[in-house]
Amino acid sequence: MAMEIRWENKIIQVSEHPSSNWEWTRQADGVFQVKIEGKNYIVEAIEGPDPEGKMIVSVEGVEREVQVFDERALLLDKMGMSTIDTSADLQLCAPMPGKVLSVLVEAGQSVEAGDSLLVLEAMKMENVIKAAFSAIIEDVPAKSGMAVEKGELLVAFEA
């Protein structure tokens, strides 16, 4: 499984196939020996990952916060979507241009994280858009059959 580890302005790609620059060897659960351009480092997971993929790792005894992107998170990131769960983001906007095929919620309805909100057709694919967190729907400007542009408001949540 391909993954990326990001921190500050750095990106490390991790795959099952060793690259010429990075070689990961599991030492124990959560502990890896990483060979980078001939130098060996011990990397240990200290805390996490949380639902956003954030975790604390120790690299040769120095702790830092990183964000881990698995294949799904990388695909969403590439499409301009986010897997970050935050109740501060009270608006669900179209992640890409497309057509709303069906709206599955209405104003005043309570939803849980993972509940389907609507179906958006984009790039000849049907994408079920789900709630990232539990909330109450405040407004649903999206209507079935409506064409939407990237960033257009689809669903608003109550504070």
C-alpha positions as CSV (number, residue, x, y, z in Angstrom):
1,M,0.0,0.0,0.0
2,A,1.4,3.4,-1.0
3,M,1.5,6.1,1.7
4,E,2.9,9.6,2.2
5,I,4.2,11.1,5.3
6,R,4.1,14.9,5.5
7,W,5.5,17.4,7.9
8,E,6.5,21.0,7.5
9,N,7.3,21.3,3.8
10,K,8.6,17.7,3.5
11,I,6.9,14.7,1.8
12,I,8.1,11.1,2.1
13,Q,6.6,8.5,-0.1
14,V,6.4,5.0,1.4
15,S,5.5,1.9,-0.7
16,E,5.8,-1.8,-0.5
17,H,8.5,-1.6,-3.2
18,P,11.8,-0.3,-1.9
19,S,13.0,2.8,-3.7
20,S,16.6,3.8,-4.3
21,N,16.4,6.5,-1.6
22,W,14.2,5.1,1.2
23,E,14.0,1.5,2.5
24,W,11.7,0.8,5.4
25,T,12.2,-2.3,7.6
26,R,9.8,-3.1,10.4
27,Q,11.7,-3.8,13.7
28,A,8.6,-4.2,15.9
29,D,5.0,-3.0,16.1
30,G,5.3,0.8,15.3
31,V,9.1,0.8,15.1
32,F,10.9,0.9,11.8
33,Q,14.5,1.1,10.6
34,V,14.6,3.5,7.7
35,K,17.6,3.5,5.4
36,I,18.0,6.9,3.6
37,E,20.8,7.2,1.1
38,G,22.9,4.7,3.1
39,K,22.2,6.1,6.6
40,N,20.0,4.2,9.1
41,Y,17.4,5.9,11.3
42,I,15.1,4.4,13.9
43,V,11.5,5.7,13.5
44,E,9.0,5.0,16.3
45,A,5.3,5.8,16.4
46,I,4.6,7.5,19.8
47,E,1.0,8.6,19.5
48,G,-1.7,8.2,16.8
49,P,-2.6,8.2,14.1
50,D,-5.8,10.1,14.8
51,P,-8.8,10.1,12.3
52,E,-7.0,12.9,10.4
53,G,-3.8,10.8,10.0
54,K,-1.9,13.0,12.4
55,M,0.6,11.3,14.7
56,I,3.6,11.9,16.8
57,V,6.8,10.0,15.8
58,S,10.2,9.8,17.2
59,V,13.1,9.9,14.7
60,E,16.3,9.0,16.5
61,G,14.8,10.3,19.7
62,V,13.5,13.6,18.3
63,E,9.7,13.8,18.4
64,R,7.7,15.6,15.7
65,E,4.1,15.7,14.5
66,V,3.5,14.3,11.0
67,Q,0.5,13.5,8.9
68,V,0.1,10.1,7.2
69,F,-1.9,9.8,4.0
70,D,-3.0,6.3,3.0
71,E,-4.1,5.5,-0.6
72,R,-7.6,6.8,0.1
73,A,-6.5,10.0,1.7
74,L,-4.0,10.6,-1.2
75,L,-6.8,10.1,-3.8
76,L,-9.1,12.6,-1.9
77,D,-6.2,15.1,-1.6
78,K,-5.5,14.8,-5.3
79,M,-9.2,15.5,-6.1
80,G,-9.1,18.5,-3.8
81,M,-11.1,16.8,-1.1
82,S,-10.1,16.5,2.5
83,T,-10.4,13.7,5.1
84,I,-10.0,16.1,8.0
85,D,-12.7,15.9,10.5
86,T,-13.5,19.3,12.1
87,S,-16.7,20.7,13.5
88,A,-15.4,24.2,12.8
89,D,-16.0,23.6,9.0
90,L,-19.7,24.0,8.9
91,Q,-20.1,24.1,5.2
92,L,-19.8,21.2,2.8
93,C,-18.8,22.5,-0.6
94,A,-18.5,20.6,-3.9
95,P,-15.1,19.0,-4.1
96,M,-15.2,19.1,-7.9
97,P,-17.6,20.2,-10.7
98,G,-20.4,17.8,-11.3
99,K,-24.1,17.2,-11.2
100,V,-26.1,16.4,-8.0
101,L,-27.9,13.1,-8.7
102,S,-29.7,12.9,-5.4
103,V,-30.0,14.7,-2.1
104,L,-30.4,12.3,0.9
105,V,-30.8,14.8,3.7
106,E,-33.0,17.8,4.6
107,A,-32.7,20.8,6.9
108,G,-33.2,20.0,10.6
109,Q,-32.1,16.4,10.1
110,S,-29.4,15.0,12.5
111,V,-26.6,13.1,10.8
112,E,-23.7,11.0,12.2
113,A,-20.2,10.8,10.9
114,G,-20.2,8.6,7.8
115,D,-23.9,9.1,6.9
116,S,-24.5,9.7,3.2
117,L,-25.6,13.3,2.4
118,L,-25.9,13.3,-1.4
119,V,-24.7,11.7,-4.6
120,L,-22.6,13.8,-6.9
121,E,-21.8,12.7,-10.5
122,A,-18.3,13.9,-11.6
123,M,-16.0,12.6,-14.2
124,K,-18.6,9.9,-15.2
125,M,-18.5,8.5,-11.7
126,E,-21.1,8.6,-8.9
127,N,-19.6,9.9,-5.7
128,V,-21.5,9.4,-2.4
129,I,-20.6,12.5,-0.3
130,K,-20.7,11.6,3.4
131,A,-20.7,13.5,6.7
132,A,-17.3,14.0,8.2
133,F,-18.7,14.5,11.7
134,S,-22.0,14.3,13.6
135,A,-24.1,17.4,13.2
136,I,-27.6,18.9,12.4
137,I,-28.3,20.0,8.9
138,E,-29.0,23.7,8.7
139,D,-29.6,24.2,5.0
140,V,-29.3,22.1,1.8
141,P,-28.9,24.5,-1.2
142,A,-28.1,21.5,-3.4
143,K,-31.0,20.1,-5.4
144,S,-31.3,16.9,-7.5
145,G,-30.4,17.6,-11.1
146,M,-28.4,20.7,-10.2
147,A,-25.0,21.3,-11.9
148,V,-22.4,22.6,-9.4
149,E,-18.9,24.1,-9.7
150,K,-16.0,23.2,-7.4
151,G,-16.4,25.0,-4.1
152,E,-20.2,25.6,-4.4
153,L,-22.1,25.2,-1.2
154,L,-24.0,21.8,-1.0
155,V,-24.9,21.4,2.7
156,A,-24.6,23.8,5.7
157,F,-24.4,22.5,9.2
158,E,-25.6,24.1,12.5
159,A,-22.9,25.4,14.8
